[in-house]
């Protein structure tokens, strides 16, 4: 291939650095510039925090600012259709459900367009979304899933298994641990992350000396802060808000907690593992493709408290597991390897 491939990453939102947004950022900023001309478009109105980061890395980025009405949707489709033809875009990589719908419609009027789809989550939201994903299968060229356990009827038989990856260098911080034994949880303050459970556990373990730091923002902040106060655990549970120093927080903490009700393939597990942190996590989504009983502590919600107590009492054993997890992540989940796997998918589609 002797020319740059125009590739458009289409995503629902760039308002926060969540899992899907962070994956897209790493893909776009680490792709081989001599092979691909990368542009990024967000379909929904947002504050554009992450969009500015893309622009800072000289990646063409725009926000379509669609509101929830059909006229705005049609205008956005028309704009993207003109962009595809003007810039001779050959591939759209659609990230999450709404971007996939828009990309599928664009393919109807641009049959030569190649569509790659990543949902970024085990739970796509509803039965209706599953049906729409199924009906749109003929319009997609290939789906990317994180693990074989993720494969469902609405994904294409032609799929690629590519896990998330991280920049390992960011998580090699050397610093002193907090004086107090510290559990850390990183994620949006939404129901799916199940932070209520961590507050309940903190109340049940009132005789133990530890703290739980929760980094992230979301719609449940006021509710969770009130629950923390009502439960009498303000001395154990702290909300840090949105943080840009997660690698440093991981380096200072003792254990990473993830109590999610469902997940895709959370980057926080890779980040904590690369930082050398022991991990206690629920067994949801593609997490068991990374974690196992040799390198971490997979747990039901009922046993979460027992795992936390065990790790506090047997921290040297926990560090041994964490070392195995770190070695696994270094071998399999570096961003360079993951980006190359995506680029191989793009190039194979064009050859065909």
Protein Blocks (a to p, Z undefined) as FASTA:
>chain_A
ZZdcddddddfbfkbccfklmmmmmmmmmpcfklpccddddfbdcehlmmmmmmmnopac
ddekiacdfklmmmmmmmmmmmmmmnopabdcdedjklmmmmmmmmmmmmmbccdddehi
abgoiaklmmmmmmmmmmpmbdcdfbfklpcfkbcfbdcdddddddfklmmcccdddfbd
cddddddddfklommmmmmmmmmmmmbccddddedddjklmmmmmmmmmnopmmmpcceb
jafklmmmmmmmmbdcdfbfbdcbdfklmmmmmnopacddddehjllmmgccklmccddf
klmmmmmmmmmmmmmlmmmmmmmmmmmmmmmmcfklmmmmmmmmmmmmmmZZ
